[in-house]
Each structure stands twice: as C-alpha cells, then as structure tokens.
C-alpha cells in the first residue's frame, strides 16, 4: 500500500536571533515553532507522507513539527543549490555558508511506501526566488507517489494537480 495523500510544507520558520529583517523575515511573516506545531493540516494525518523543508539551523524544531503533526521521520532529500551557471550557490549561515536545503520525509503509518525505490536522495537544481523550491523536487514527489492526492502548505507557485494553501501563492511564476 502506498500513501493516499502527499503533503509538502515549507514553514516560515522564525529564527531566534536578533539580527533584524534578514533571510525569510525580509520576505514574509515568520511563525514561532509553537504555532507551526499547532497548525491544522489540510489532509487527514493517516495514509499520508510528509515532505517537510527545514533550515539547517533548526533541525530539532523540524523534528518537533513532524511529530506534532503525527508523523514519523523516515528519510530525507537534499537539494544541492546551484547558480544559473551550475556553480554551488553561496547561501546564508553562521557556521558554514549553506549551498543546500534538506527536506525531511515522514510517514503517518508504515504502509506509506513509495511506488519506486530507485530515487536518489540528492537533487541538483538552480535556486530561484527566496524560498522557491525547484520544479525537480515536485517531479520527484510525483514520481514517488503518483496516485496520491497532492497538497502543499505555504505554497508560492501555482502547480497543476496540486491543492495549495499559502499567503505567497502566485507570487512566483
């Protein structure tokens, strides 16, 4: 049995630093962890696989969200960000400058296995606008769970075949 629902989420993580409006806060309103954990999901948390994007500095917080939403972490995808010329992206970061993002894969029950078992865990794709995820990521999700109803929270770009929610929806062409 595979998942009936796929849920993609890229929460507007609120950072605990005092550096003012930078990163995500420069682009949109961020949410405290407690509010993200308390969100009502747009799909039943059964027969569902969650793809949750996290920032490198908030690993524990992302795991807290996964568990608060009723999921169990199983794997992850890594997006190696590239410039338009194919070089590694030079991102933000305090300890290292991040040229990657991680998407946790979590399930609501053990029956939510993917339809394919040859998907590699790394995606190489260029960066777009702030927080925009690459089209390749969505192709991977659809390939892994082709029959599932696809939902996205905190969506930025309108996608055919997806049910989407997000204050930023439609701001990325």
Secondary structure, 3 states (H helix, E strand, C coil): CCCCEEEEECCCECCCCCCCCCHHHHCCCCECHHHHHCCCCCCCCCCEEEEEEECHHHHHHHHHHHHHCCCEEEEEEEEEEECCCCCECCCCCCCCCCCEEEEEEEECCCCCCCCCCCCCCEEEEECCCCCCCCHHHHHHHHHHCCCCEEEEECCCECCCCEEECCCCCCCEC
